[in-house]
Amino acid sequence: MDRMREHLEAGYPNEACGALIGRVNAADHEVTEFRGMRNTITDRPWDRYALDPLEQLRVQKDAESRGLEIIGFAHSHPDHPPVPSRFDADHAWTFYSYLVASVQKGTLREARSWRLDDAKTFQEEPLVVGEVGGSS
């Protein structure tokens, strides 16, 4: 969580993003690490993000080499609530968790996690921060 906070705050006043790496256990996604990634959007980086596909592939291959996988993505909403936008929904996939963090004046204030359902609507999922392997 500290690594994610640092990366998302460093991107302010633009959106910053990265991959959530871990394991899927039934319906639960257990994040074991965060990998900060570059936001490739140049025309509206303050309210949009996109990942570099080659960088995403490198992160995925590294995770797989360690028995892990990309299970979601995190991004910041500078000076806005941690709620997915319509743009987020239009570019999301149903398998992944999407952590959205509200970064207010350069400081991460709140983070919430979401998963897209088959109707292309985000449903909030529990976000439990604790030790790996701990109870949720």
N, C-alpha and C positions, 0 to 999 in steps of 0.2 A: 504494500500500500504506500509505503514511503517513496519508493522509486516512481510509482505512478503519480503521486502528488507532485514530486519534483518536476517531472516531465510536463505535466499538464500546466503547472504554474509557470514554468519557463516559457511556454508557448504564448502566454498572455501578451497582448490583447487578442491574439488569433486563436482559433481552435487548434488544439494539439490532440494527437491520437496515438494509439498503440494497440498491441495485441495482448490478449489475456491467454496465457498458456497454462495448461493443466490437464485434468482428466474429467471424463463424464462418468458419473455413477448413477445409473437409472436416469431420473429426471434432473438430478443435481449436477451442477457444474462446479468443480473444485479448482480454483485458480491457485497455481503454485508460483507463478511469476508473471511479471509484466514486462513487455518489450516495447519501449518507446519507438515510434516510427515517424517518418516525415509526412507532413500534410502536403500533398501535391497540388492542392487548389491554389491558384495564384490570383484569380480575379475577385474572389470574395472569401479570403481565408478567415475572416472574423466570424463568419456564420456558416461555413461549409468545411467539410474535410473529405479527402479521398486518400486512399493508400496507394503507394507505388506497387503494382502487381509483382514486380521482380523482387522487391524487398520483402513483400508478404510471402513469396515462395521460399526465399532464403530462411525466413523466420520459421515457416512451417517445416522445412527440411531439417533445420537444427532441432526443433522440438521433437520431431519424429525420431531422430537419431538417439534421443534420450527417453523414448517411450512415452512422449507427451504429444499434445496436439494443440492447435489454436482452437479455443473453445468460445472465444468472444473477442470483442473489441471495446476499447474505452476511448472516449473523447470528451473534450471540455466544451462547455457553453459559456463563453466569456460574458459576464454580467447578465446572465439569464438563468432561469431555473433548470434543474437537472431532469428535464422532461424531453423525450425525443421529439424532434420536429417532423413535419411532413417530408422534408428532404431526407431525414434519417430513415423514415419508414419506406420511402421509395427506393432506397439503396441498401436495405437490410435483407438478410436471409433468416429463415425460420429456425435453423438449428442453433445459432449463436446467441450468447448473452451479450447485451450492449450496456455497458456501464456509462452513464452520462454524469459528468461532474460539473457543478456550478462553480466557476472560478470568478469570484467577485473582487475586482480591483487587484488582481494578481494572486489572490489567496483562495485555495480550494475550501469552499464552505459546506458543500453537501454533495453526496454521490448517491445515485440510485441505479438499480439494475433492472433491465427490461428484456423481454423476449418477444419476438414477433410471432403472432399466431397465423393460422392459415388464411384468415380474413384480412391480413396485412394491417392488423391493429396491435400496438404494443401493449403487453400485459406486464405489470410490475412483478418482479420476482424477489424473494428475500435476498438481502445482501448482508451476509454475516462475515465480519472481519474478526479473524482469530487465528489460532495456530493451525497449521496443516494437520489434518487428521483429527482435529477436535470436533466436539459435538456441535450441531447447529441448532 
